[in-house]
Amino acid sequence: MYEPQEDSFLLLRNVEEIKGKKVLDIGTGSGIIALSLAKENEVTAVDIDEEALDFVRKKAKEMGLKVKCFKSDLFERVREKFDVICFNPPYLPEDKFDKGRDTTGGMGLIERFLKKAKGHLREGGVIYLIFSSLTGDVPSLAKKMGYEVEILEKEHYFFEDIYLIKLSPLS
């Protein structure tokens, strides 16, 4: 399970004021985003790691929160539409020597996500997506795939810049 790092906190700072929305947290990991947003929103959290989902279920129960959790590879088992989709993917380029690392997946994973995301957004829905300067040109990819892109924040850490973008489907 991915422990919250700077990227998680960057995303959290920008979404914690969301209220009264139907939210999907893809790749929930530790559940920091899902649990924070569940206080004032209807939240669904998905991940491919059953241990991460068990952790989120347990924390939600301890905190008296309701979070719908289930195993899904991106949108594979997601049938609903949402006002907000949050995705802090394993954005580093794929490590050919260690494909099991939970921090890699890169542009290929983000492209898979963007192909399906529009179909899971309600009218006026938005996506909050984290990526790294090492990932590639995610804003250009998103624009090519029919999204309006707004860069909300950029932070520099060691060898990379971390970006948070807000995406809205173009009609």
Secondary structure as the mmCIF struct_conf table of DSSP 4:
data_model
#
loop_
_struct_conf.conf_type_id
_struct_conf.id
_struct_conf.beg_label_comp_id
_struct_conf.beg_label_asym_id
_struct_conf.beg_label_seq_id
_struct_conf.end_label_comp_id
_struct_conf.end_label_asym_id
_struct_conf.end_label_seq_id
HELX_LH_PP_P HELX_LH_PP_P1 TYR A 2 PRO A 4
HELX_RH_AL_P HELX_RH_AL_P1 GLU A 6 VAL A 15
TURN_TY1_P TURN_TY1_P1 GLU A 16 GLU A 17
BEND BEND1 GLY A 20 GLY A 20
STRN STRN1 LYS A 22 ILE A 26
TURN_TY1_P TURN_TY1_P2 GLY A 27 GLY A 27
TURN_TY1_P TURN_TY1_P3 GLY A 29 SER A 30
HELX_RH_AL_P HELX_RH_AL_P2 ILE A 32 LEU A 37
TURN_TY1_P TURN_TY1_P4 ALA A 38 GLU A 40
BEND BEND2 ASN A 41 ASN A 41
STRN STRN2 GLU A 42 ASP A 47
BEND BEND3 ILE A 48 ILE A 48
HELX_RH_AL_P HELX_RH_AL_P3 GLU A 50 MET A 63
TURN_TY1_P TURN_TY1_P5 GLY A 64 GLY A 64
STRN STRN3 VAL A 67 LYS A 71
BEND BEND4 ASP A 73 ASP A 73
TURN_TY1_P TURN_TY1_P6 LEU A 74 ARG A 77
BEND BEND5 GLU A 80 GLU A 80
STRN STRN4 PHE A 82 PHE A 87
STRN STRN5 LEU A 92 LEU A 92
HELX_LH_PP_P HELX_LH_PP_P2 PRO A 93 GLU A 94
TURN_TY1_P TURN_TY1_P7 LYS A 96 PHE A 97
TURN_TY1_P TURN_TY1_P8 LYS A 99 GLY A 100
TURN_TY1_P TURN_TY1_P9 ASP A 102 THR A 103
STRN STRN6 THR A 104 THR A 104
HELX_RH_AL_P HELX_RH_AL_P4 GLY A 106 ALA A 117
HELX_RH_3T_P HELX_RH_3T_P1 LYS A 118 HIS A 120
STRN STRN7 LEU A 121 SER A 132
TURN_TY1_P TURN_TY1_P10 SER A 133 THR A 135
HELX_RH_AL_P HELX_RH_AL_P5 VAL A 138 LYS A 144
TURN_TY1_P TURN_TY1_P11 MET A 145 GLY A 146
STRN STRN8 TYR A 147 TYR A 157
TURN_TY1_P TURN_TY1_P12 PHE A 158 PHE A 159
STRN STRN9 GLU A 160 PRO A 169
#
